[in-house]
């Protein structure tokens, strides 16, 4: 029976699956964004987020534990360096999955999985959206003059008055 066995096996044995997810996590850490199938991305998120969460506290035991999973010195150095600085205040949800459609060969669902704090395009959009509020627009429209031509004539008497 399969009681309480809810993770995706991805059609592989345990050793192959662990190796696949470790290699994908190393690629995600080093490149900040990878293109893969949706099933692998969802399995990768479950595998990678606890390891990324370990990087918040930089000590020897956390580094050794993460290295035991990833087996890559470069990835561990990157994870405990610049990535840990960016995720320090984030309570969770370090990855984002963006669906991209279907693969031509076998029609598999494909997507990008990326680290949330490294997508500058989405970070700019969210900051601009926060700057605009309903209240600020109302004040701007109330402050606008009724007839802009008459206002300009009052400020500069050399301009001809509107008739």
C-alpha positions in Angstrom: 0.0 0.0 0.0 1.1 3.6 -0.7 0.0 5.2 2.6 1.6 8.7 3.2 3.9 8.5 0.1 2.9 11.6 -1.7 6.1 12.8 -3.5 6.6 12.3 -7.2 8.9 9.4 -8.0 9.6 10.8 -11.5 9.8 7.3 -13.0 13.2 6.7 -11.4 14.8 4.7 -8.6 15.7 6.5 -5.4 19.4 6.9 -6.1 18.7 8.2 -9.6 16.0 10.6 -8.3 18.3 12.0 -5.6 21.1 12.5 -8.0 18.8 14.3 -10.5 17.4 16.6 -7.8 20.8 17.4 -6.4 22.2 18.3 -9.8 19.1 20.4 -10.6 19.5 22.2 -7.3 23.1 23.0 -8.0 22.1 24.4 -11.4 19.4 26.5 -9.9 21.8 27.9 -7.3 24.5 28.7 -9.8 22.3 30.0 -12.7 19.4 31.4 -10.6 16.9 30.1 -13.2 16.5 26.8 -15.1 14.1 25.5 -17.7 12.6 22.1 -17.1 9.4 20.1 -17.0 6.6 21.0 -14.5 6.8 17.7 -12.7 10.6 18.0 -12.1 10.2 21.7 -11.1 7.6 20.8 -8.4 9.8 18.0 -7.1 12.8 20.3 -7.1 11.0 22.9 -5.1 10.3 20.4 -2.4 13.9 19.3 -2.4 15.7 22.7 -2.7 13.7 25.0 -0.4 14.7 23.3 2.9 18.4 23.5 1.8 18.0 27.2 0.9 16.4 27.7 4.3 19.5 26.2 5.9 21.6 29.0 4.4 20.0 31.6 6.6 22.2 30.5 9.5 25.8 30.2 8.4 27.6 27.7 10.6 29.7 24.6 10.0 26.9 22.0 10.6 24.6 23.7 8.1 27.3 23.9 5.5 28.2 20.2 6.0 24.5 19.1 5.8 23.9 21.1 2.6 27.2 19.8 1.1 26.1 16.2 1.9 23.1 16.8 -0.4 24.6 18.8 -3.2 28.3 17.6 -3.4 29.3 20.9 -4.9 31.7 23.4 -3.2 30.8 26.2 -5.7 27.1 25.8 -5.0 27.5 25.8 -1.3 29.7 28.9 -1.4 27.2 30.7 -3.6 24.3 29.6 -1.4 25.8 30.7 1.9 27.2 33.9 0.3 25.1 36.2 -1.9 21.9 34.1 -1.9 21.7 34.0 1.9 22.0 37.8 2.1 19.1 38.2 -0.2 16.8 35.7 1.5 17.6 36.7 5.1 14.3 38.5 5.7 12.1 36.1 3.6 10.0 33.7 5.7 9.8 31.0 2.9 8.9 30.6 -0.7 12.3 31.0 -2.2 11.5 29.7 -5.7 8.9 30.6 -8.3 7.6 28.4 -11.1 6.6 30.1 -14.4 4.8 27.9 -16.9 5.9 28.2 -20.5 3.7 25.8 -22.4 4.3 22.4 -23.9 7.4 20.7 -25.3 7.3 19.8 -29.0 8.5 16.3 -28.9 6.3 14.7 -26.2 3.9 17.5 -25.3 5.2 17.6 -21.7 4.4 20.7 -19.7 7.5 22.9 -19.4 8.3 25.8 -17.1 11.0 28.0 -15.6 11.9 27.6 -12.0 13.8 30.5 -10.5 15.0 32.1 -7.3 12.4 34.8 -6.3 14.9 37.5 -5.3 16.9 37.3 -8.5 14.3 38.3 -11.1 14.8 42.0 -11.5 11.9 42.5 -13.9 9.4 41.3 -11.4 11.0 43.2 -8.6 10.7 46.5 -10.6 7.0 45.8 -11.4 6.1 45.2 -7.7 7.9 48.4 -6.6 6.1 50.5 -9.2 2.7 49.0 -8.3 3.2 49.9 -4.6 3.9 53.5 -5.4 0.5 54.1 -7.1 -2.5 54.3 -4.8 -6.1 55.4 -5.3 -5.8 58.2 -2.9 -2.8 59.8 -4.6 -4.7 59.9 -7.9 -7.6 61.6 -6.4 -5.5 64.4 -4.9 -3.8 64.9 -8.2 -7.1 65.3 -10.1 -8.5 67.7 -7.4 -5.4 69.9 -7.6 -5.6 70.2 -11.4 -7.1 73.6 -12.6 -10.4 73.9 -14.3 -9.1 75.7 -17.4 -5.4 75.3 -17.9 -5.2 78.0 -20.6 -6.5 80.7 -18.2 -4.1 79.5 -15.5 -1.2 79.9 -17.9 -2.4 83.4 -18.9 -2.5 84.5 -15.3 1.0 83.2 -14.6 2.5 84.7 -17.8 0.8 88.0 -19.0 2.7 88.0 -22.3 0.6 85.0 -23.6 -2.7 85.9 -25.4 -5.8 85.2 -23.3 -8.2 82.5 -24.4 -11.5 83.8 -25.9 
